[in-house]
Amino acid sequence: MTNSLATTNIADSLRDIKPPVEIPNALIWLFIGIGVVALIGLILLIWWLVKRKRAQISAPPPIPPHVRAKQNLNAALALIRNPLPFCVLVSDTIRVYLEERFNFRAPDRTTEEFLHELQSTNLLNTDQKSTLGKFLESCDLVKFAKYEPGEPELRELHSSAIRLVDETEPKPEAIQSPMADSQSPTASK
């Protein structure tokens, strides 16, 4: 009996052979990885294109310095009955315009420093430098010496500022066609 019990225990302890373990194909994982990277890349590309398009749509073209200066000078006319705010706005507008137009640091300098440095440049002609100097000194009288000019004097300051912007604004290039050059009197001689 012991013999039959021993055979039963051995038969119970023996198990069947396990089926073979499937080894995953490395190419499948490579394709899955490439697919995931491509999907992430596609999502990033779409996000970048949408963001770029929004930036192009939302950013208006920059306003040229001379146009912005004229707008500010025209807005200053609403303050003409108050000499101090009027002169502050007009002189600041001209200083910012000169900085933007000629890349010349003007707003953070005193009038004397600004005019002294301006004299050594060829950014403005002699008449413009002289007019600008008188303009800024007149504005400084109002801003710092409590001088209160009348409306005609303030209008002259305004006209002087507009004239300076008009004289120094960039002029559009005259576009000439080759046909116009060949028909000019000097071309035929």
N, CA and C of each residue as an Amber inpcrd file, in Angstrom:
protein
   567
   0.7770000  -1.1750000   0.0000000   0.0000000   0.0000000   0.0000000
   0.8370000   1.2650000   0.0000000   1.8740000   1.1690000   0.5720000
   2.7690000   2.3010000   0.5750000   3.2710000   2.6100000  -0.8190000
   3.4040000   1.5030000  -1.5440000   3.8690000   1.6950000  -2.9110000
   2.8270000   2.4170000  -3.7470000   1.6030000   2.0650000  -3.6230000
   0.5680000   2.7190000  -4.4190000   0.3360000   4.1470000  -3.9380000
   0.5130000   4.3960000  -2.6680000   0.3830000   5.7410000  -2.1330000
   1.5220000   6.6060000  -2.6350000   2.7000000   6.0560000  -2.7270000
   3.8560000   6.8080000  -3.2020000   3.6830000   7.1530000  -4.6660000
   3.1420000   6.2140000  -5.4800000   2.9230000   6.5130000  -6.8800000
   1.8440000   7.5760000  -7.0390000   0.8520000   7.5730000  -6.2160000
  -0.2060000   8.5670000  -6.3040000   0.3510000   9.9500000  -5.9510000
   1.1920000  10.0110000  -4.9510000   1.7910000  11.3020000  -4.5580000
   2.7090000  11.8290000  -5.6560000   3.4650000  10.9540000  -6.2780000
   4.3620000  11.3640000  -7.3470000   3.5450000  11.8150000  -8.5400000
   2.4730000  11.0850000  -8.8610000   1.6370000  11.4650000  -9.9990000
   0.9490000  12.7820000  -9.7480000   0.5700000  13.0310000  -8.4790000
  -0.0780000  14.2970000  -8.1590000   0.9180000  15.4490000  -8.2020000
   2.1510000  15.1820000  -7.8480000   3.1350000  16.2630000  -7.8080000
   3.6750000  16.6110000  -9.2030000   3.5200000  15.7310000 -10.1440000
   3.9610000  16.0240000 -11.5070000   2.8900000  16.8140000 -12.2330000
   3.3330000  17.8230000 -12.9180000   2.3940000  18.6410000 -13.6580000
   2.7460000  18.5720000 -15.1200000   1.8080000  19.0320000 -15.9010000
   2.0240000  19.0140000 -17.3360000   3.0250000  20.1130000 -17.7120000
   3.5810000  20.0310000 -18.8660000   4.5440000  20.9940000 -19.3710000
   3.8010000  22.2880000 -19.7030000   4.4290000  23.4330000 -19.3190000
   3.8270000  24.7340000 -19.6090000   3.9730000  25.0410000 -21.0850000
   3.0200000  25.7900000 -21.6320000   3.1440000  26.1400000 -23.0420000
   4.3040000  27.1190000 -23.2300000   4.8150000  27.2550000 -24.4380000
   5.9520000  28.1600000 -24.6580000   5.5580000  29.6270000 -24.3880000
   6.4890000  30.4000000 -23.8350000   6.2780000  31.8270000 -23.5490000
   6.5310000  32.5880000 -24.8380000   5.5780000  33.4680000 -25.1570000
   5.7060000  34.2250000 -26.3930000   6.6420000  35.4080000 -26.1630000
   7.6790000  35.5080000 -26.9550000   8.6300000  36.6190000 -26.8650000
   8.1510000  37.6970000 -27.8300000   7.8920000  38.9260000 -27.3090000
   7.3670000  39.9700000 -28.1860000   8.3870000  40.3450000 -29.2570000
   7.8630000  40.6770000 -30.4070000   8.7010000  41.0580000 -31.5330000
   9.1990000  42.4870000 -31.2960000  10.4940000  42.7130000 -31.3900000
  11.0920000  44.0290000 -31.1380000  10.6200000  45.0520000 -32.1590000
  10.3200000  44.6340000 -33.3660000   9.8640000  45.5710000 -34.3940000
   8.5050000  46.1750000 -34.0470000   7.6640000  45.4120000 -33.4040000
   6.3490000  45.9320000 -33.0140000   6.5300000  47.0950000 -32.0440000
   7.4220000  46.9140000 -31.0530000   7.6680000  47.9890000 -30.0850000
   8.3220000  49.1860000 -30.7550000   9.1580000  48.9450000 -31.7210000
   9.7800000  50.0410000 -32.4540000   8.7200000  50.8400000 -33.2060000
   7.8110000  50.1500000 -33.8910000   6.7390000  50.8350000 -34.6180000
   5.8010000  51.5810000 -33.6750000   5.5060000  50.9920000 -32.5340000
   4.6550000  51.6680000 -31.5500000   5.3540000  52.9340000 -31.0420000
   6.6420000  52.8320000 -30.7610000   7.4100000  54.0020000 -30.2980000
   7.4590000  55.1010000 -31.3390000   7.7110000  54.7170000 -32.5900000
   7.7440000  55.7080000 -33.6810000   6.3740000  56.3520000 -33.8430000
   5.3200000  55.5600000 -33.7220000   3.9610000  56.0890000 -33.8370000
   3.6430000  57.0930000 -32.7340000   4.0540000  56.7820000 -31.5130000
   3.8070000  57.6910000 -30.3900000   4.5810000  58.9930000 -30.5850000
   5.8490000  58.8880000 -30.9850000   6.6620000  60.0890000 -31.2180000
   6.0720000  60.9160000 -32.3640000   5.6290000  60.2490000 -33.4180000
   5.0350000  60.9700000 -34.5500000   3.7370000  61.6550000 -34.1310000
   2.9470000  60.9980000 -33.3260000   1.6920000  61.5920000 -32.8490000
   1.9700000  62.8160000 -31.9830000   2.9320000  62.7150000 -31.0900000
   3.3020000  63.8530000 -30.2430000   3.8420000  64.9890000 -31.1090000
   4.6740000  64.6550000 -32.0850000   5.2040000  65.6700000 -32.9950000
   4.1010000  66.3660000 -33.7840000   3.1330000  65.6120000 -34.2550000
   2.0070000  66.1720000 -35.0010000   1.1880000  67.1100000 -34.1180000
   0.9410000  66.6980000 -32.8890000   0.1930000  67.5460000 -31.9570000
   0.9530000  68.8420000 -31.6850000   2.2680000  68.7520000 -31.4710000
   3.0770000  69.9510000 -31.2370000   3.1070000  70.8620000 -32.4650000
   3.1810000  70.2770000 -33.6410000   3.1810000  71.0670000 -34.8750000
   1.8630000  71.8180000 -35.0400000   0.7690000  71.1440000 -34.8090000
  -0.5480000  71.7930000 -34.9160000  -0.6630000  72.9120000 -33.8820000
  -0.2190000  72.6520000 -32.6620000  -0.2610000  73.6690000 -31.6080000
   0.5730000  74.8800000 -32.0050000   1.7760000  74.6720000 -32.5370000
   2.6680000  75.7510000 -32.9370000   2.0560000  76.5650000 -34.0820000
   1.4660000  75.8820000 -35.0770000   0.8520000  76.5830000 -36.1950000
  -0.3370000  77.4360000 -35.7480000  -1.1560000  76.9020000 -34.8610000
  -2.3010000  77.6630000 -34.3550000  -1.8160000  78.8630000 -33.5590000
  -0.8210000  78.6680000 -32.7300000  -0.2740000  79.7650000 -31.9220000
   0.3330000  80.8370000 -32.8240000   1.0520000  80.4200000 -33.8400000
   1.6850000  81.3610000 -34.7720000   0.6260000  82.1560000 -35.5440000
  -0.4210000  81.4830000 -35.9680000  -1.4870000  82.1570000 -36.7050000
  -2.1890000  83.1760000 -35.8130000  -2.4340000  82.7980000 -34.5690000
  -3.0590000  83.7400000 -33.6260000  -2.1630000  84.9490000 -33.4130000
  -0.8610000  84.7320000 -33.3030000   0.0720000  85.8400000 -33.0910000
   0.0690000  86.7710000 -34.3000000  -0.0120000  86.1990000 -35.4970000
  -0.0360000  87.0240000 -36.7010000  -1.3320000  87.8100000 -36.7930000
  -2.4070000  87.2040000 -36.4000000  -3.7020000  87.8700000 -36.4720000
  -3.8120000  88.9430000 -35.3970000  -3.3510000  88.6500000 -34.1920000
  -3.5560000  89.5550000 -33.0780000  -2.5810000  90.7260000 -33.0530000
  -1.4420000  90.6210000 -33.6970000  -0.4660000  91.6970000 -33.6610000
  -0.7090000  92.6550000 -34.8230000  -1.2330000  93.8330000 -34.5210000
  -1.4270000  94.8050000 -35.5940000  -0.0680000  95.3400000 -36.0500000
   0.0040000  95.8430000 -37.2470000   1.2840000  96.3850000 -37.6970000
   1.6640000  97.5880000 -36.8400000   2.9470000  97.7600000 -36.5840000
   3.3570000  98.8770000 -35.7320000   3.0530000 100.2190000 -36.4040000
   2.6630000 101.1610000 -35.5900000   2.3820000 102.5020000 -36.0950000
   3.7160000 103.2210000 -36.2370000   3.9930000 103.8060000 -37.3900000
   5.2630000 104.5190000 -37.5670000   5.3870000 105.6670000 -36.5590000
   6.6090000 105.9820000 -36.1420000   6.8000000 107.0270000 -35.1320000
   6.1970000 108.3810000 -35.5240000   6.3130000 108.7720000 -36.7880000
   5.7860000 110.0890000 -37.1710000   4.2610000 110.1230000 -37.1030000
   3.6130000 109.0080000 -37.4000000   2.1480000 108.9540000 -37.3280000
   1.7110000 109.0100000 -35.8680000   2.3900000 108.2370000 -35.0110000
   2.0620000 108.2380000 -33.5860000   2.3080000 109.6220000 -32.9780000
   3.4000000 110.2770000 -33.3870000   3.6960000 111.6120000 -32.8650000
   2.6170000 112.6060000 -33.2790000   2.1800000 112.5440000 -34.5320000
   1.1250000 113.4600000 -34.9790000  -0.1830000 113.1930000 -34.2460000
  -0.4880000 111.9350000 -33.9880000  -1.6970000 111.6060000 -33.2360000
  -1.6260000 112.1920000 -31.8270000  -0.4740000 112.0330000 -31.1790000
  -0.3110000 112.5640000 -29.8230000  -0.3410000 114.0900000 -29.8130000
   0.2550000 114.7040000 -30.8260000   0.2370000 116.1650000 -30.8920000
  -1.1800000 116.6820000 -31.1220000  -1.9410000 115.9940000 -31.9440000
  -3.3370000 116.3980000 -32.1540000  -4.1550000 116.1870000 -30.8840000
  -3.8670000 115.1330000 -30.1400000  -4.5610000 114.8960000 -28.8750000
  -4.1990000 115.9660000 -27.8500000  -3.0030000 116.5130000 -27.9480000
  -2.5680000 117.5550000 -27.0160000  -3.3930000 118.8300000 -27.1650000
  -3.9720000 119.0530000 -28.3210000  -4.7920000 120.2540000 -28.5250000
  -5.9790000 120.3140000 -27.5610000  -6.4230000 119.1680000 -27.0830000
  -7.5230000 119.1480000 -26.1130000  -7.0890000 119.7640000 -24.7770000
  -5.7760000 119.8370000 -24.5510000  -5.2440000 120.3790000 -23.2940000
  -4.7260000 121.8120000 -23.4450000  -5.0110000 122.4560000 -24.5420000
  -4.3870000 123.7550000 -24.8260000  -4.7690000 124.8250000 -23.8040000
  -5.8610000 124.6700000 -23.1130000  -6.2730000 125.6510000 -22.0900000
  -5.5310000 125.4360000 -20.7680000  -4.8070000 124.3310000 -20.6620000
  -3.9910000 124.0310000 -19.4730000  -2.5330000 123.9450000 -19.9120000
  -1.7800000 125.0340000 -19.7660000  -0.4140000 125.0720000 -20.3180000
   0.5120000 123.9650000 -19.8260000   0.4880000 123.6450000 -18.5410000
   1.4340000 122.6480000 -18.0290000   1.2050000 121.2610000 -18.6350000
  -0.0040000 120.6810000 -18.5470000  -0.1760000 119.3630000 -19.1660000
   0.0440000 119.3970000 -20.6800000  -0.3430000 120.4950000 -21.3070000
  -0.1420000 120.6260000 -22.7530000   1.3470000 120.5660000 -23.0950000
   2.1530000 121.3640000 -22.4090000   3.5930000 121.3970000 -22.7060000
   4.2940000 120.0960000 -22.3500000   3.8530000 119.4530000 -21.2810000
   4.4450000 118.1620000 -20.9160000   4.1770000 117.1550000 -22.0220000
   2.9290000 117.0830000 -22.4830000   2.5800000 116.1150000 -23.5200000
   3.2850000 116.4230000 -24.8370000   3.3270000 117.6840000 -25.2220000
   3.9450000 118.0540000 -26.5010000   5.4530000 117.7940000 -26.4740000
   6.1220000 118.2060000 -25.3970000   7.5840000 117.9970000 -25.3550000
   7.9250000 116.5130000 -25.2300000   7.1570000 115.7770000 -24.4330000
   7.4130000 114.3290000 -24.3340000   7.1780000 113.6340000 -25.6650000
   6.1580000 114.0650000 -26.3850000   5.8680000 113.4730000 -27.6930000
   7.0360000 113.6930000 -28.6460000   7.5820000 114.8950000 -28.6700000
   8.7190000 115.1890000 -29.5640000   9.9490000 114.4020000 -29.1360000
  10.1990000 114.3180000 -27.8540000  11.3730000 113.5660000 -27.3850000
  11.2480000 112.0780000 -27.7420000  10.0860000 111.5020000 -27.5160000
   9.8800000 110.0850000 -27.8500000   9.9690000 109.8920000 -29.3580000
   9.4050000 110.8180000 -30.1150000   9.4800000 110.7220000 -31.5780000
  10.9340000 110.7120000 -32.0380000  11.7450000 111.6210000 -31.5190000
  13.1540000 111.6820000 -31.9350000  13.8980000 110.4080000 -31.5550000
  13.5530000 109.8460000 -30.4060000  14.1970000 108.5880000 -30.0080000
  13.8100000 107.4560000 -30.9530000  12.5150000 107.3490000 -31.2570000
  12.0680000 106.2650000 -32.1310000  12.5240000 106.4790000 -33.5730000
  12.5020000 107.7000000 -34.0270000  12.8330000 107.9850000 -35.4310000
  14.3240000 107.8440000 -35.7020000  15.1610000 108.3780000 -34.7940000
  16.6010000 108.4250000 -35.0420000  17.4010000 107.5330000 -34.0980000
  16.7020000 106.7670000 -33.2400000  17.3890000 105.9300000 -32.2560000
  18.3380000 106.7830000 -31.4080000  17.8410000 107.9150000 -30.9930000
  18.6080000 108.8900000 -30.2300000  17.9400000 109.0390000 -28.8750000
  18.6430000 108.7110000 -27.8160000  18.0460000 108.7290000 -26.4750000
  17.7270000 110.1600000 -26.0640000  16.4580000 110.4720000 -26.0120000
  16.0440000 111.8290000 -25.6860000  15.2060000 111.9310000 -24.4160000
  14.2330000 111.0460000 -24.1730000  13.3080000 111.2740000 -23.0720000
  13.9320000 111.3140000 -21.6790000  15.0290000 110.6000000 -21.4480000
  15.5720000 110.5330000 -20.0930000  16.7450000 111.4880000 -19.8630000
  16.8900000 112.4900000 -20.6930000  17.9610000 113.4740000 -20.5420000
  17.3710000 114.8430000 -20.2570000  18.1830000 115.6820000 -19.6180000
  17.7490000 117.0650000 -19.4600000  17.8190000 117.7430000 -20.8210000
  17.1490000 118.8600000 -20.9420000  17.1450000 119.5860000 -22.2160000
  18.5680000 119.9800000 -22.6010000  19.3510000 120.4520000 -21.6360000
  20.7240000 120.8690000 -21.9400000  21.5670000 119.6940000 -22.4310000
  21.4600000 118.5480000 -21.7540000  22.2130000 117.3620000 -22.1780000
  21.7790000 116.9270000 -23.5800000  20.4990000 116.9210000 -23.7780000
  19.9530000 116.4850000 -25.0590000  20.4170000 117.3950000 -26.1890000
  20.2790000 118.7010000 -26.0080000  20.6630000 119.6460000 -27.0700000
  22.1670000 119.6320000 -27.3100000  22.9470000 119.4930000 -26.2360000
  24.4100000 119.4420000 -26.3940000  24.8210000 118.2310000 -27.2360000
  24.2480000 117.0790000 -26.9300000  24.5870000 115.8770000 -27.7000000
  24.0510000 115.9560000 -29.1250000  22.8820000 116.5660000 -29.2790000
  22.2820000 116.6890000 -30.6110000  23.1390000 117.5600000 -31.5240000
  23.8130000 118.5640000 -30.9630000  24.6490000 119.4560000 -31.7730000
  25.7920000 118.7090000 -32.4590000  26.2570000 117.6200000 -31.8530000
  27.3810000 116.8720000 -32.4240000  26.9360000 115.7980000 -33.4210000
  25.6370000 115.7480000 -33.7310000  25.1490000 114.7550000 -34.6950000
  24.6740000 115.4590000 -35.9590000  24.4180000 114.6690000 -36.9800000
  23.8520000 115.2240000 -38.2050000  22.4280000 114.7060000 -38.4220000
  21.7420000 114.3950000 -37.3070000  20.3810000 113.8840000 -37.3920000
  19.4080000 114.9500000 -37.8810000  19.6460000 116.1870000 -37.4850000
  18.8070000 117.3140000 -37.8980000  19.6990000 118.3710000 -38.5180000
  19.1080000 119.1940000 -39.3850000  19.9020000 120.2890000 -39.9380000
  19.9820000 121.4210000 -38.9120000  20.7630000 122.4480000 -39.2060000
  21.0140000 123.5360000 -38.2530000  19.7320000 124.2570000 -37.8670000
  18.8620000 124.5360000 -38.8370000  17.6110000 125.2270000 -38.5320000
  16.7140000 124.3640000 -37.6320000  16.6580000 123.0840000 -37.9140000
  15.8370000 122.1860000 -37.0950000  16.3800000 122.0950000 -35.6700000
  17.7030000 122.0610000 -35.5230000  18.2970000 122.0210000 -34.1860000
  17.9760000 123.2980000 -33.4160000  18.0580000 124.4310000 -34.0980000
  17.7560000 125.7120000 -33.4600000  16.2900000 125.7880000 -33.0510000
  15.3960000 125.3870000 -33.9560000  13.9650000 125.4040000 -33.6640000
  13.6400000 124.4520000 -32.5270000  14.2480000 123.2820000 -32.5330000
  14.0150000 122.3120000 -31.4680000  14.4950000 122.8620000 -30.1230000
  15.6560000 123.5140000 -30.1230000  16.1830000 124.0970000 -28.8830000
  15.2290000 125.1400000 -28.3130000  14.7210000 126.0430000 -29.1550000
  13.7720000 127.0640000 -28.6980000  12.4790000 126.4080000 -28.2090000
  12.0350000 125.3990000 -28.9320000  10.8070000 124.6800000 -28.5660000
  10.9440000 124.0640000 -27.1760000  12.0240000 123.3090000 -26.9590000
  12.2090000 122.6280000 -25.6790000  12.4150000 123.6230000 -24.5330000
  13.1190000 124.7240000 -24.8000000  13.3000000 125.7400000 -23.7540000
  11.9760000 126.3940000 -23.3920000  11.1190000 126.6390000 -24.3690000
   9.7890000 127.2070000 -24.0900000   8.9560000 126.2380000 -23.2640000
   9.0240000 124.9570000 -23.6100000   8.2830000 123.9500000 -22.8310000
   8.8290000 123.8630000 -21.4090000  10.1590000 123.9630000 -21.2600000
  10.7560000 123.9070000 -19.9270000  10.3370000 125.0920000 -19.0690000
  10.1710000 126.2580000 -19.6830000   9.7010000 127.4190000 -18.9230000
   8.3390000 127.1420000 -18.3020000   7.4820000 126.5050000 -19.0640000
   6.1470000 126.1890000 -18.5600000   6.2330000 125.0660000 -17.5210000
   7.0370000 124.0540000 -17.8010000   7.0940000 122.8870000 -16.9270000
   7.7970000 123.1840000 -15.6050000   8.8600000 123.9880000 -15.6250000
   9.6710000 124.1440000 -14.4210000   9.6470000 125.5480000 -13.8220000
   9.3790000 126.5790000 -14.6130000   9.4100000 127.9530000 -14.1000000
   8.0100000 128.5130000 -13.8620000   6.9930000 127.6750000 -14.0250000
   5.6020000 128.0620000 -13.7810000   5.1360000 129.1940000 -14.6960000
   5.7660000 129.3240000 -15.8570000   5.3390000 130.3190000 -16.8290000
   4.0280000 129.8530000 -17.4560000   3.0700000 130.7630000 -17.6190000
   1.7760000 130.4140000 -18.2020000   1.5460000 131.2180000 -19.4760000
   1.9240000 130.6520000 -20.6040000   1.7330000 131.3670000 -21.8700000
   0.2600000 131.3640000 -22.2690000  -0.0720000 132.2810000 -23.1710000
  -1.4290000 132.3300000 -23.6970000  -1.6340000 131.2740000 -24.7690000
  -2.8720000 131.1560000 -25.1950000  -3.2100000 130.1500000 -26.1940000
  -2.4750000 130.3650000 -27.5180000  -2.3040000 131.6200000 -27.9980000
  -1.5600000 131.7930000 -29.2590000  -0.1160000 131.2750000 -29.1760000
   0.5140000 131.4850000 -28.0320000   1.8860000 131.0080000 -27.8610000
   1.9300000 129.4790000 -27.8120000   0.9270000 128.8820000 -27.1760000
   0.8520000 127.4120000 -27.1230000   0.5740000 126.8420000 -28.5160000
  -0.2500000 127.5220000 -29.2860000  -0.5120000 127.0640000 -30.6590000
   0.7610000 127.1580000 -31.5080000   1.5730000 128.1650000 -31.2600000
   2.8480000 128.2740000 -31.9840000   3.7890000 127.1370000 -31.5930000
   3.7970000 126.7760000 -30.3110000   4.5910000 125.6100000 -29.8800000
   4.1050000 124.3500000 -30.5840000   2.8050000 124.1880000 -30.6440000
   2.2130000 123.0250000 -31.3060000   2.5920000 123.0020000 -32.7830000
   2.4890000 124.1480000 -33.4470000   2.8510000 124.2360000 -34.8710000
   4.3170000 123.9060000 -35.0850000   5.1530000 124.3780000 -34.1680000
   6.5880000 124.0920000 -34.2610000   6.8500000 122.5850000 -34.1430000
   6.1340000 121.9180000 -33.2520000   6.3010000 120.4740000 -33.0750000
   5.8280000 119.7190000 -34.3130000   4.6780000 120.1160000 -34.8470000
   4.1570000 119.4700000 -36.0630000   5.1270000 119.6800000 -37.2270000
   5.6570000 120.8760000 -37.3500000   6.5900000 121.1870000 -38.4380000
   7.8460000 120.3180000 -38.3330000   8.3510000 120.1430000 -37.1130000
   9.5450000 119.3080000 -36.9260000   9.2650000 117.8680000 -37.3440000
   8.1120000 117.3280000 -36.9620000   7.7640000 115.9550000 -37.3420000
   7.6090000 115.8650000 -38.8640000   6.9340000 116.8450000 -39.4590000
   6.7510000 116.8430000 -40.9170000   8.0860000 116.8760000 -41.6570000
   9.0210000 117.6860000 -41.1660000  10.3170000 117.8230000 -41.8380000
  11.2030000 116.5960000 -41.6760000  11.0120000 115.8470000 -40.5990000
  11.9310000 114.7280000 -40.3300000  11.3190000 113.3600000 -40.5770000
  10.0530000 113.3000000 -40.9290000   9.4580000 111.9860000 -41.1750000
  10.0740000 111.3680000 -42.4260000  10.1910000 110.0530000 -42.4700000
  10.7770000 109.4140000 -43.6510000   9.8790000 109.6320000 -44.8640000
  10.5020000 109.9750000 -45.9410000   9.7700000 110.2160000 -47.1890000
   9.7210000 108.9240000 -47.9880000   8.5570000 108.6220000 -48.5680000
   8.4930000 107.4170000 -49.4090000   9.3610000 107.6060000 -50.6470000
  10.0130000 106.5300000 -51.0250000  10.8670000 106.5560000 -52.2160000
   9.9940000 106.7700000 -53.4470000  10.4440000 107.6430000 -54.3320000
   9.7170000 107.8620000 -55.5820000   9.9770000 106.6690000 -56.4880000
   8.9290000 105.9840000 -56.8570000   9.0510000 104.7990000 -57.7090000
   8.9620000 105.2590000 -59.1550000  10.0300000 105.0090000 -59.8760000
  10.0610000 105.3860000 -61.2850000  10.1530000 104.1230000 -62.1240000
   9.3660000 104.0960000 -63.1620000   9.4180000 102.9450000 -64.0520000
  10.5140000 103.1780000 -65.0890000  11.0640000 102.1240000 -65.6760000
  12.0870000 102.2930000 -66.7040000  11.5420000 103.0760000 -67.8970000
  10.2580000 102.9610000 -68.1650000   9.6550000 103.6740000 -69.2740000
   9.7130000 105.1840000 -69.0280000   9.4730000 105.6090000 -67.7700000
   9.4960000 107.0300000 -67.4410000  10.9050000 107.5830000 -67.5810000
  11.9170000 106.7800000 -67.2180000  13.2970000 107.2390000 -67.3460000
  13.6840000 107.4130000 -68.8070000  13.2330000 106.5440000 -69.6850000
  13.6160000 106.6280000 -71.0930000  12.8890000 107.7670000 -71.7940000
  11.7780000 108.2230000 -71.2170000  11.0390000 109.3040000 -71.8570000
  11.4000000 110.6580000 -71.2960000  12.2700000 110.6990000 -70.2850000
  12.6420000 111.9910000 -69.7180000  13.5110000 112.7600000 -70.6990000
  13.4760000 114.1090000 -70.6580000  14.2440000 114.9130000 -71.6040000
  15.7410000 114.6610000 -71.5170000  16.2610000 114.3710000 -70.3290000
  17.7070000 114.1450000 -70.2000000  18.1080000 112.8060000 -70.7810000
  17.2000000 111.8330000 -70.8070000  17.5360000 110.5020000 -71.3230000
  17.6270000 110.5260000 -72.8310000  16.8920000 111.4040000 -73.5050000
  16.8980000 111.3960000 -74.9510000  18.0420000 112.2240000 -75.5310000
  18.6970000 113.0010000 -74.7160000  19.8170000 113.8290000 -75.2180000
  21.1070000 113.1170000 -75.2420000
